[in-house]
Amino acid sequence: MSEPAKPEAPKPEESTAAADVTKYKTAADIVNSVLKKLVSLAVEGAKVLDLCVEGDKLIEAGTGAVYNKSVKGVKVSKGIAFPTSVSVNNTVAHFSPLESDPSSSQTLAKGDVVKLHLGAHIDGFAAVSAETLVVGATPEEPVTGRKADVIQAAWHAAEVVQRLVKVGNKNWQVTEAVGKIAAAFDCKPVEGMLSCQQTQNVIDGKKRIILNPSEEQKKGFETATFAENEVWGIDILISSGEEGKARLEESRTTIYQKDSTVTYQLKMKTSRAVFSEVQKKAGAFPFNIRSLEDEKRARLGLQEAVQHGLVKPYEVIFTPANTFVAAFHFTIALLPGGPALITHPPVWYKPELVKSEKSLEDPELKELLAKPLRENKKAKKKAKSEGEEAKAE
């Protein structure tokens, strides 16, 4: 792929989002093509581990094929921005087992609610996406009942939030709207789940949105106003359970991320070697232990790093048995011309595949859903001038 043309004289006000949207989009195209492949492979009898391994392999291959010219003698960094995870039914997220894990033999069954979650980056500009499918569903045999309720709630929430994350709006507006939409389908957002602002090499920025916060979480949570040229990774996670609470169970954490804000001198030689490998292979992005050379050594070496906050775990959490979790994750840029969706729409979801008896009745939210993501400024101007003319008459 040829390098994007370099501007002759960079303007001081040119932002990361505007200047590097091509890199974001290239990463998003790779993510979309990987998701298409994984959706086609997510059939009855497919091994979860195989899907995770295949997803990561495809991200590496996709990013390896682009931006291969050095810029001023420096190679462009690229690769996995979030390791492929395949979380089934009441598993909320981050399930990506190692071959040695007891859960590595898990296979998909007909009717399973499957969440695919992965991300790629080019030069640190990351596109992360997640979507939900149900194994074996067809327009002739669509998803119904609680599975349909939770997927429709998550899909409607994602569509509304795309229209709420815009310049001048606040994070609490998103929290409130997602709660209302989930309630319309008799569901709850998963408690305490976060969406974060993104910048180069950062997918967990300081400005954040929280879903279904507990009273304790509400207290310290900062209000954030969306601003022009920001990029956000929006994570919508909805549970069919009554409270939306999730907890740890017997599942080993495999996805971790270096915390760039913490400094600590590791004491153990193994810890230092593993941390050095993490920095080299994953940089600032989350990684799966599977990507490190020696799995046993990695588990041992990461213990000290996690203990002192140098590396943070992406824990595998679960809602209660017999509940279902649906997820959609998208990356959106608030460009000067209006919001622009960086990631692609879901591969699997189509209204004819998911038939819920419940629906969204809130008139304000329905009106918001009917609006285009980016308002047509010409049409707006025309309507305004017509309105003014009518007043003058």
Secondary structure, DSSP 8 states (H G I E B T S, - for coil): -------SS--TT--HHHHTHHHHHHHHHHHHHHHHHHHHH--TT-BHHHHHHHHHHHHHHHHHTS--S-BTTB---EEEEEEEEEEETTEEE-----TTSGGGG-B--TT-EEEEEEEEEETTEEEEEEEEEETT--SSS-B-HHHHHHHHHHHHHHHHHHHHSSTT-BHHHHHHHHHHHHHHTT-EE-TT-EEEEEBTTBSS-S-EEESS--HHHHHH----B--TT-EEEEEEEEESSSS---EE-S----EEEE-TT------SHHHHHHHHHHHHHTTTS-EEGGGSS-HHHHHHHHHHHHHTTSEEEE--EE--TT--EEEEEEEEEEETTEEEE-S---SS--GGGB--S-----HHHHHHHHS-SS--HHHHHHHHHHHHHHHH-
